[in-house]
Amino acid sequence: MSLVVVDSHTAGEPTRIIVSGGPSLNSGSLAERRDRFRHDFDHLRSAVVHEPRGSDVLVGGMLCKPTDSQCVAGVFFFNNVGYLGMCGHGTIGVAVTLAHLGRIAPGEHCLETPVGLVPFTLHDENRVTLENVPSYRLQKDVAIDVSGIGRFVGDVAWGGNWFYLVHQNNERLEFSRVDDLTSVGWKIRHELQRRQITGADGAEIDHIDLFGPPMSSDNHSRNFVLCPGGAYDRSPCGTGTSAKLACLAADGKLQPGEVWRQESILGTVFEATYRWDDDQHQSIVSRITGSAFVTGEATLHLDPHDPFRYGICTDVTSR
Ligand code: PYC
């Protein structure tokens, strides 16, 4: 079996999209087809994102035929431990991949995802603005004490994934500290689990987002994001930036239309704005702008004699 993929990175964070050779998932909504893939073809997720072909940092996606004729394509995203509700950097990667394949030209387009339609603008072959699914803050100023490290205060918010957005912490957000920050992020995540602090309906908070002052005075904030499978996000994280804007909006610290420049741990930037999604000002719709670059095209061969044709799986969540 062979899978054709296009690789890209968005602000440093890699995306690998299966563009052909994937299984037929028949008809149905993107959520139904994602669930069918999860049930019957999860070994292909593993083959694409795990070593020896991939790595823990890779976010994969499966390009599908959309059911909605106004959409240029459908997509669902996955990583080293499972499936993502939505992925901001991945959406920018898909847009640039579609342009690279000659399937779209600069202009307005729409993607179908398991969590809804995601309109986007392709400005040129690299720069993209996406409109994320509605985002909101669930809990403000949740304080936790992490043994051996100290106290953290943050908000719980949804931006297409669940985040604990830590605005009070004593961590220096420097690239040289990514190993320490990763360890801090895991400890925070385990403490949230231990205290049963969750997203809506008991959903696990699987993204930990630490905020601090930016290195560049052009930007408003710097972050370090620990992703569900233990890798840190090289980009400022699209869904995390949406969740951050939901918190800023709820606190009246950022006005609709005002630009927020979120700097990643690498120093790369997403620019974001929002509008209210409802008259009660409970949720927002954010627009995230960033750039992606295609880094490769490949045919992945799954040789039936290869013991690692479906990747090397390790339980990273027990770290
Ligand atoms: O950009 O939304 C994002 C994202 C989620 C996980 C990694 N990147």
Residues whose N, C-alpha, C, O or C-beta is under 5 A from the ligand:
A	BS01	PYC	M86 C87 G88 H89 G90 C227 D233 C237 G238 T239 G240
